[in-house]
Amino acid sequence: MLRFLALVSVCACSAHQRATSTDTAANIVSAVTLVRGACFGTCAQYSLTVSSNGDVVFVGFAHVRTRGLARAHISPTAARALIARFTEANFVDMWEQYLAGQTSCGLYATDAPIVELSLVTPTLYKKVVQDYGCSSAPSVLRELQAAVDATGESSRWLPAR
């Protein structure tokens, strides 16, 4: 898992560094990253980063059609609209963890995947880790996760459902 997170960080940071070295201050890249972990079964395990300049970075780990690194590009307008949804959802005010045994979890069911969602801007880094077994996580968190998948078009690298 640590190797996975290190790779995600490198991918996100390299896109950020590449963009900021050539862009003006007004065009500094922000990004959202979704990391889906293992479950009791065959859940797809991958990370997906969508940057405000339209760069998409996918890293597939297990139960995916594409293993390893894949890149794509989407409309920067769509990417920025996705990032704006995080502000609208008050993402920065959410608990940082919805994990078993914590007050933020509520009732707990076992064998569910853990999903990480993060937002990086020039002035902010916020990550929320959610165990899907926790009943008290806000529903908007799953909506944001689904929006990252939809906007970044992760289905091109995942098995057909």
C-alpha positions in Angstrom: 0.0 0.0 0.0 2.9 2.4 0.8 4.4 1.7 -2.7 1.0 2.4 -4.2 0.6 5.8 -2.4 4.2 6.8 -3.3 3.5 6.1 -7.0 0.3 8.1 -6.8 2.1 11.0 -5.3 4.9 10.9 -7.9 2.3 10.9 -10.7 0.3 13.7 -9.3 3.4 15.8 -8.4 5.0 15.3 -11.8 1.9 16.6 -13.6 1.8 19.5 -11.2 5.4 20.4 -11.7 5.2 20.1 -15.4 2.2 22.4 -15.6 3.5 25.0 -13.2 6.9 25.3 -14.8 5.3 26.5 -18.1 2.0 28.1 -17.0 1.4 31.5 -15.6 0.5 32.0 -11.9 -3.2 32.3 -13.0 -3.1 28.7 -14.5 -1.5 26.8 -11.6 -2.8 23.2 -11.7 -5.1 21.8 -9.0 -6.0 18.2 -8.9 -8.2 15.6 -7.3 -7.1 12.0 -6.7 -9.3 8.9 -6.0 -7.6 5.8 -4.7 -9.7 2.6 -4.5 -8.4 -0.1 -2.2 -9.0 -3.8 -1.8 -12.1 -5.4 -0.5 -13.2 -9.0 0.3 -13.7 -10.0 -3.3 -12.5 -8.6 -6.6 -12.9 -4.8 -6.3 -10.9 -2.8 -8.8 -7.8 -1.4 -7.1 -6.5 1.8 -8.7 -5.8 5.5 -8.4 -7.1 8.2 -10.7 -5.9 11.7 -10.7 -7.7 14.5 -12.6 -5.9 17.8 -13.0 -7.5 21.1 -13.7 -5.5 21.3 -17.0 -7.3 18.2 -18.2 -4.5 15.7 -17.6 -5.7 12.3 -16.3 -3.4 9.8 -14.7 -4.6 6.2 -13.9 -2.5 3.6 -12.1 -4.1 0.1 -12.1 -3.1 -2.4 -9.4 -5.5 -5.3 -9.3 -8.8 -6.4 -10.9 -8.5 -3.8 -13.6 -8.3 -4.0 -17.4 -5.2 -1.8 -17.5 -2.4 -2.6 -14.9 0.2 0.1 -14.3 0.3 3.6 -15.6 -2.0 5.1 -18.2 -2.6 8.7 -19.2 -5.4 10.6 -21.0 -6.6 14.1 -21.5 -10.1 15.5 -21.0 -11.6 18.9 -21.3 -10.0 21.3 -18.9 -13.4 22.9 -18.4 -14.8 19.5 -17.2 -11.8 19.0 -15.0 -12.2 22.4 -13.4 -16.0 21.8 -12.9 -15.1 18.6 -11.1 -12.7 20.4 -8.8 -15.3 23.1 -8.1 -17.7 20.4 -6.9 -15.3 19.7 -4.0 -15.8 23.3 -2.8 -19.5 23.2 -3.3 -19.6 20.0 -1.2 -17.5 21.5 1.7 -14.9 18.8 1.2 -12.3 20.6 3.3 -14.7 20.6 6.3 -15.2 16.8 6.3 -13.5 14.6 8.8 -10.2 13.3 7.6 -11.1 9.7 8.3 -14.2 7.6 8.4 -12.7 4.4 9.7 -13.7 1.5 12.0 -13.5 2.4 15.7 -13.7 6.2 15.2 -16.5 8.4 16.2 -16.9 9.5 12.6 -17.6 5.9 11.5 -21.0 5.1 13.1 -22.3 1.6 12.6 -19.7 -0.6 11.0 -19.8 -3.5 8.5 -16.7 -5.6 7.7 -15.1 -6.5 4.4 -15.7 -3.2 2.6 -13.1 -1.4 0.6 -11.2 1.7 1.8 -11.3 4.7 -0.5 -9.1 7.8 -0.4 -10.1 11.1 -1.9 -7.8 14.1 -2.0 -7.8 17.6 -3.2 -4.6 19.6 -4.0 -4.6 23.3 -4.8 -1.8 25.8 -4.7 -2.8 26.6 -1.1 -4.5 23.4 0.2 -4.0 19.7 0.6 -7.0 17.8 2.0 -7.4 14.0 2.1 -10.4 12.0 3.3 -10.1 8.3 3.9 -13.4 6.3 4.0 -14.0 2.7 4.9 -17.2 1.8 3.0 -18.2 -0.2 6.0 -18.8 3.1 8.0 -22.4 4.2 7.9 -21.9 7.8 9.1 -19.7 9.0 6.2 -21.6 11.8 4.3 -23.3 10.6 1.1 -21.7 13.5 -0.8 -18.4 11.7 -0.3 -19.5 8.8 -2.5 -21.0 11.3 -5.0 -17.6 13.0 -5.3 -15.8 9.7 -5.7 -18.3 8.8 -8.5 -17.8 12.2 -10.1 -14.0 11.7 -10.2 -14.5 8.3 -11.9 -17.0 9.7 -14.4 -15.1 12.9 -15.2 -11.7 11.0 -15.5 -13.5 8.3 -17.5 -11.9 5.5 -15.5 -14.2 3.0 -17.1 -11.8 2.8 -20.1 -9.3 1.1 -17.8 -11.7 -1.0 -15.7 -13.4 -4.3 -16.5 -16.9 -4.1 -17.9 -19.6 -4.2 -15.2 
